[in-house]
């Protein structure tokens, strides 16, 4: 089968690889109809993932049709259209039993190796899905695969930033960073917030945020805009979706007293200089979220089927799987906001 593999830093290739197959009785094989590039794919692409194995098949956002299931799988059947969670969880560890699958002791991320046990991903014609009954969700006729891929990761992640940030009806909400996850946060927060401000340095992303219901501004306009909108108090909730120290700095500055900063951007800085004086003086809450597709995807799927959430409107590029090098170039350079690939 054809698949996108990471051959080295900055070097993605479409190669012929061994066909996906059933290994364990809880596995399924899915024929991939749509797959997407996520910001997390850029960490190994740039050599930032320790011990990442060259040859790993990339991609953790995919949807398609089940072609084969293991003997212990009874939740999905061959022929069903499905979307898969971005990570696997075993359902048996203490975290899973307590309803925290994103913290599963046996978790792995599709398309990753090194920091997790290797699990080949879905930027391919077919993919093996372990723990299929937990990972795969059958799709209704009302939701196509292109829309469904958002349930794999970024829509539940954006939604999680809103719910764990405890956004209330009428709140002043600021989203810092309007990449795909930030735009999903905008999409979800727009249903609740009284005033919604989106901050990003890329004009095309600001345009998408405006389309989704936010007042979009550049980073150098953010503090004045929030002050004007709040009478100088600051935002009730700030969602930081950029994953950059400067973005988190800004988020903390524009939060009101007793406000919440809900961080959904991926941070790996071990020495971030948190301003404890500011945190203490304003009594701020700082909360980090990975996202929980297992918990939230059915709720979100229902909203998508009812056309109350339409995440596919942020897709800017649709390309064949064979165009992977160009797709990664466009996404890495921010010429593309969301790229969908078709095997």
FITIBA-572548 format. One record per residue (C-alpha): residue number from 1; residue in one letter; x, y, z. Coordinates in Angstrom, 1 decimal. Example, Ala and Ser with C-alpha at 12.3 -4.5 7.8 and 13.67 -1.06 7.14 Angstrom:
residues 2
(1 A (12.3 -4.5 7.8))
(2 S (13.7 -1.1 7.1))
END
This chain:
residues 343
(1 X (0.0 0.0 0.0))
(2 X (1.0 3.6 -0.4))
(3 X (1.8 5.7 2.7))
(4 X (3.4 8.9 3.8))
(5 X (6.6 8.2 5.8))
(6 X (9.1 10.4 7.5))
(7 X (12.5 9.6 5.9))
(8 X (14.4 12.2 7.8))
(9 X (14.1 15.7 9.2))
(10 X (12.0 17.8 6.8))
(11 X (11.8 14.8 4.4))
(12 X (8.4 13.2 3.9))
(13 X (7.9 10.7 1.1))
(14 X (5.1 8.6 -0.4))
(15 X (6.4 5.0 -0.4))
(16 X (5.1 1.5 -0.9))
(17 X (5.0 -0.2 2.5))
(18 X (3.7 -3.4 4.0))
(19 X (-0.1 -3.7 3.9))
(20 X (-1.9 -2.9 7.2))
(21 X (-3.2 -6.1 8.7))
(22 X (-4.8 -7.6 11.8))
(23 X (-2.2 -8.3 14.5))
(24 X (-4.4 -8.6 17.7))
(25 X (-7.9 -9.8 18.1))
(26 X (-9.0 -6.3 19.1))
(27 X (-7.7 -4.7 15.8))
(28 X (-9.5 -3.5 12.8))
(29 X (-8.2 -2.4 9.4))
(30 X (-9.6 0.8 7.9))
(31 X (-9.4 1.9 4.3))
(32 X (-8.6 5.6 4.5))
(33 X (-10.8 7.9 2.5))
(34 X (-9.7 11.2 4.0))
(35 X (-6.7 12.2 6.2))
(36 X (-5.3 15.5 7.3))
(37 X (-2.1 17.1 8.5))
(38 X (-2.0 18.3 12.1))
(39 X (0.4 20.7 13.8))
(40 X (1.6 17.8 15.9))
(41 X (2.9 16.2 12.7))
(42 X (5.4 19.1 12.4))
(43 X (7.3 18.1 15.6))
(44 X (8.8 15.0 14.1))
(45 X (9.0 16.7 10.7))
(46 X (11.4 19.3 12.3))
(47 X (13.3 16.7 14.3))
(48 X (11.8 17.8 17.6))
(49 X (10.5 14.4 18.7))
(50 X (13.2 12.4 20.6))
(51 X (14.0 8.9 19.2))
(52 X (11.4 9.2 16.4))
(53 X (11.9 6.2 14.0))
(54 X (12.5 7.0 10.4))
(55 X (10.0 5.1 8.3))
(56 X (7.1 5.7 10.7))
(57 X (3.9 6.3 8.8))
(58 X (2.6 9.8 9.7))
(59 X (-0.9 11.0 10.5))
(60 X (-3.5 10.8 13.3))
(61 X (-6.5 12.4 11.7))
(62 X (-8.3 10.0 9.4))
(63 X (-11.7 8.6 8.4))
(64 X (-12.7 5.8 6.1))
(65 X (-14.3 2.4 5.8))
(66 X (-13.7 -0.7 7.9))
(67 X (-12.4 -3.6 5.7))
(68 X (-11.6 -6.2 8.4))
(69 X (-12.0 -6.7 12.1))
(70 X (-10.4 -9.0 14.7))
(71 X (-12.3 -11.8 16.4))
(72 X (-12.9 -9.8 19.6))
(73 X (-14.2 -6.7 17.8))
(74 X (-18.0 -6.3 18.0))
(75 X (-18.5 -2.5 18.0))
(76 X (-17.8 -2.0 14.3))
(77 X (-18.3 -4.1 11.3))
(78 X (-16.7 -4.4 7.8))
(79 X (-18.3 -1.9 5.5))
(80 X (-19.1 0.8 8.1))
(81 X (-17.8 4.3 7.6))
(82 X (-15.8 5.4 10.7))
(83 X (-13.6 8.0 12.2))
(84 X (-10.8 7.1 14.6))
(85 X (-9.5 8.8 17.7))
(86 X (-6.0 10.3 17.3))
(87 X (-4.7 8.2 20.2))
(88 X (-5.3 4.7 21.5))
(89 X (-6.3 3.9 25.1))
(90 X (-6.6 0.5 26.6))
(91 X (-9.7 1.1 28.7))
(92 X (-8.4 -0.9 31.6))
(93 X (-5.8 1.2 33.4))
(94 X (-6.6 3.4 36.4))
(95 X (-6.8 6.6 34.3))
(96 X (-9.2 5.0 31.8))
(97 X (-11.4 3.5 34.5))
(98 X (-11.6 7.0 36.1))
(99 X (-12.7 8.6 32.8))
(100 X (-9.3 10.0 31.8))
(101 X (-8.4 8.2 28.6))
(102 X (-6.2 11.0 27.4))
(103 X (-3.9 10.1 30.3))
(104 X (-4.0 6.3 29.6))
(105 X (-0.9 4.5 30.8))
(106 X (-0.8 2.6 27.6))
(107 X (-1.6 5.5 25.2))
(108 X (0.0 5.9 21.8))
(109 X (-0.5 8.4 19.1))
(110 X (-1.1 7.4 15.5))
(111 X (1.8 8.4 13.3))
(112 X (4.3 8.7 16.2))
(113 X (7.2 6.8 17.7))
(114 X (9.9 7.6 20.2))
(115 X (8.0 9.5 22.8))
(116 X (5.2 6.8 22.5))
(117 X (5.3 3.2 21.4))
(118 X (5.4 3.2 17.6))
(119 X (2.0 3.3 16.0))
(120 X (1.9 3.8 12.3))
(121 X (-0.6 6.4 11.2))
(122 X (-3.4 7.1 8.8))
(123 X (-1.7 9.1 6.1))
(124 X (-1.9 6.0 4.0))
(125 X (-4.3 3.9 1.9))
(126 X (-5.0 1.6 4.9))
(127 X (-4.3 1.7 8.6))
(128 X (-4.3 -0.9 11.4))
(129 X (-6.4 0.3 14.4))
(130 X (-5.7 -1.3 17.8))
(131 X (-8.5 -1.3 20.4))
(132 X (-10.9 -0.8 17.5))
(133 X (-14.1 -0.8 19.7))
(134 X (-12.7 2.1 21.7))
(135 X (-11.1 4.0 18.9))
(136 X (-13.5 3.8 16.0))
(137 X (-16.9 5.6 15.8))
(138 X (-19.4 4.8 13.1))
(139 X (-20.6 7.7 11.1))
(140 X (-24.2 8.5 10.2))
(141 X (-25.2 9.2 6.6))
(142 X (-25.4 13.0 7.4))
(143 X (-21.7 13.3 8.1))
(144 X (-19.1 12.7 5.3))
(145 X (-15.5 11.7 5.9))
(146 X (-14.1 15.1 5.2))
(147 X (-16.1 16.6 8.0))
(148 X (-15.6 13.6 10.3))
(149 X (-11.8 13.9 10.4))
(150 X (-12.2 16.9 12.7))
(151 X (-13.5 14.5 15.3))
(152 X (-10.2 12.6 15.4))
(153 X (-8.4 15.4 17.3))
(154 X (-8.7 19.1 16.7))
(155 X (-12.5 19.6 17.2))
(156 X (-12.6 17.7 20.6))
(157 X (-9.4 19.6 21.5))
(158 X (-10.8 23.0 20.7))
(159 X (-14.1 22.0 22.5))
(160 X (-12.1 20.9 25.5))
(161 X (-10.4 24.2 25.7))
(162 X (-13.8 25.9 26.0))
(163 X (-15.3 23.5 28.5))
(164 X (-12.3 23.2 30.7))
(165 X (-11.9 26.9 30.5))
(166 X (-15.5 27.0 31.9))
(167 X (-16.7 29.6 29.3))
(168 X (-20.0 30.9 30.4))
(169 X (-22.9 32.4 28.5))
(170 X (-22.1 36.0 27.7))
(171 X (-18.4 35.8 28.7))
(172 X (-15.7 37.9 27.0))
(173 X (-13.4 35.2 25.5))
(174 X (-10.1 35.7 23.7))
(175 X (-8.5 33.0 21.6))
(176 X (-4.8 33.5 21.1))
(177 X (-3.6 31.6 18.0))
(178 X (-5.9 30.8 15.1))
(179 X (-4.3 27.7 13.7))
(180 X (-6.6 24.7 13.2))
(181 X (-7.1 24.0 16.9))
(182 X (-7.6 27.7 17.7))
(183 X (-10.2 27.9 15.0))
(184 X (-12.0 25.0 16.5))
(185 X (-12.0 26.8 19.8))
(186 X (-13.4 29.9 18.0))
(187 X (-16.1 27.7 16.4))
(188 X (-17.2 26.3 19.8))
(189 X (-16.8 29.4 21.8))
(190 X (-18.9 31.4 19.3))
(191 X (-21.9 29.4 20.4))
(192 X (-21.6 30.7 24.0))
(193 X (-19.5 33.8 24.3))
(194 X (-20.9 37.3 24.5))
(195 X (-17.8 38.8 23.0))
(196 X (-15.2 36.7 21.1))
(197 X (-11.8 38.1 20.1))
(198 X (-9.4 36.1 18.0))
(199 X (-5.7 36.9 17.8))
(200 X (-3.3 35.8 15.1))
(201 X (-0.4 37.2 13.0))
(202 X (-1.6 35.5 9.8))
(203 X (-4.2 37.5 7.8))
(204 X (-5.8 34.4 6.2))
(205 X (-6.3 32.9 9.6))
(206 X (-7.9 36.1 11.0))
(207 X (-10.2 36.0 8.0))
(208 X (-11.3 32.4 8.9))
(209 X (-11.8 33.4 12.5))
(210 X (-14.0 36.3 11.4))
(211 X (-16.1 33.9 9.3))
(212 X (-16.5 31.7 12.4))
(213 X (-17.9 34.6 14.5))
(214 X (-14.9 36.3 16.1))
(215 X (-13.6 39.8 16.0))
(216 X (-10.1 39.0 14.7))
(217 X (-7.0 41.2 15.4))
(218 X (-3.2 41.0 15.0))
(219 X (-1.1 40.3 18.2))
(220 X (0.0 43.9 18.5))
(221 X (-3.7 45.0 18.7))
(222 X (-4.8 42.4 21.2))
(223 X (-4.3 44.2 24.5))
(224 X (-5.9 47.4 23.5))
(225 X (-8.8 45.6 21.9))
(226 X (-9.5 43.5 25.0))
(227 X (-9.2 46.6 27.2))
(228 X (-11.7 48.5 25.1))
(229 X (-14.1 45.5 25.1))
(230 X (-13.9 45.0 28.9))
(231 X (-13.7 48.5 30.2))
(232 X (-10.1 47.7 31.2))
(233 X (-10.9 44.6 33.2))
(234 X (-9.7 41.9 30.8))
(235 X (-11.1 38.7 29.4))
(236 X (-13.1 36.2 31.5))
(237 X (-11.5 33.3 29.7))
(238 X (-8.4 33.3 27.5))
(239 X (-7.7 30.3 25.3))
(240 X (-4.1 29.9 24.3))
(241 X (-3.9 27.8 21.2))
(242 X (-0.6 28.8 19.7))
(243 X (1.8 26.7 21.8))
(244 X (4.3 29.5 22.0))
(245 X (5.7 31.2 25.1))
(246 X (4.9 34.7 23.7))
(247 X (1.3 33.6 23.2))
(248 X (1.1 32.4 26.8))
(249 X (2.6 35.6 28.0))
(250 X (-0.1 37.6 26.1))
(251 X (-2.9 35.3 27.4))
(252 X (-1.8 35.9 31.0))
(253 X (-1.7 39.6 30.5))
(254 X (-5.2 40.0 29.0))
(255 X (-7.0 37.8 31.6))
(256 X (-9.1 39.7 34.1))
(257 X (-8.8 39.2 37.9))
(258 X (-10.0 35.7 38.8))
(259 X (-10.0 34.9 35.1))
(260 X (-9.0 31.6 33.5))
(261 X (-6.3 30.9 31.0))
(262 X (-7.1 27.7 29.2))
(263 X (-4.0 26.4 27.4))
(264 X (-4.5 24.0 24.5))
(265 X (-1.4 24.8 22.5))
(266 X (1.4 22.2 22.8))
(267 X (4.1 23.4 25.2))
(268 X (7.3 21.6 26.0))
(269 X (9.4 24.3 27.7))
(270 X (10.7 23.0 31.0))
(271 X (11.8 26.5 32.1))
(272 X (8.9 28.8 31.2))
(273 X (9.2 31.9 33.4))
(274 X (5.7 32.0 34.9))
(275 X (5.0 35.4 36.4))
(276 X (3.9 34.4 39.9))
(277 X (3.3 37.9 41.0))
(278 X (0.8 38.4 38.2))
(279 X (-0.8 35.0 38.9))
(280 X (-1.2 35.8 42.6))
(281 X (-2.3 39.4 42.3))
(282 X (-5.0 38.5 39.8))
(283 X (-5.9 35.1 41.3))
(284 X (-5.6 33.5 37.9))
(285 X (-6.4 29.9 37.0))
(286 X (-4.1 28.3 34.5))
(287 X (-5.3 25.0 33.0))
(288 X (-3.8 22.8 30.4))
(289 X (-5.8 20.5 28.1))
(290 X (-4.9 17.8 25.6))
(291 X (-8.4 17.0 24.3))
(292 X (-10.6 14.0 24.8))
(293 X (-12.1 12.6 21.6))
(294 X (-13.4 9.5 23.4))
(295 X (-15.4 11.5 25.8))
(296 X (-16.7 14.3 23.5))
(297 X (-16.9 13.0 19.9))
(298 X (-20.4 11.6 20.1))
(299 X (-21.8 14.9 21.4))
(300 X (-19.9 16.8 18.7))
(301 X (-20.9 14.3 16.0))
(302 X (-24.6 15.0 16.8))
(303 X (-24.0 18.7 16.4))
(304 X (-22.3 18.1 13.1))
(305 X (-25.1 15.9 11.8))
(306 X (-27.6 18.6 12.7))
(307 X (-25.4 21.2 10.8))
(308 X (-24.9 23.1 14.0))
(309 X (-21.1 22.7 13.8))
(310 X (-19.4 22.9 10.5))
(311 X (-15.6 22.5 11.0))
(312 X (-14.8 21.7 7.4))
(313 X (-15.1 25.4 6.5))
(314 X (-11.5 25.9 7.7))
(315 X (-10.1 23.6 5.0))
(316 X (-7.9 25.6 2.7))
(317 X (-6.3 22.9 0.6))
(318 X (-7.4 19.5 -0.7))
(319 X (-4.6 17.4 -2.3))
(320 X (-4.0 13.7 -3.3))
(321 X (-1.9 11.6 -1.0))
(322 X (0.9 11.6 -3.6))
(323 X (1.3 15.4 -3.1))
(324 X (2.5 14.9 0.5))
(325 X (5.8 16.8 0.2))
(326 X (4.0 19.9 -1.2))
(327 X (1.2 19.5 1.3))
(328 X (3.7 19.5 4.2))
(329 X (5.5 22.5 2.7))
(330 X (2.3 24.5 2.4))
(331 X (1.2 23.6 6.0))
(332 X (4.6 24.3 7.5))
(333 X (5.0 27.7 5.8))
(334 X (1.4 28.6 6.9))
(335 X (0.4 29.1 3.3))
(336 X (-2.2 26.5 4.2))
(337 X (-4.4 26.5 7.3))
(338 X (-5.8 23.0 7.0))
(339 X (-4.8 20.4 4.4))
(340 X (-6.9 17.3 3.7))
(341 X (-5.3 14.5 1.7))
(342 X (-7.1 11.8 -0.3))
(343 X (-5.5 8.4 -0.9))
END
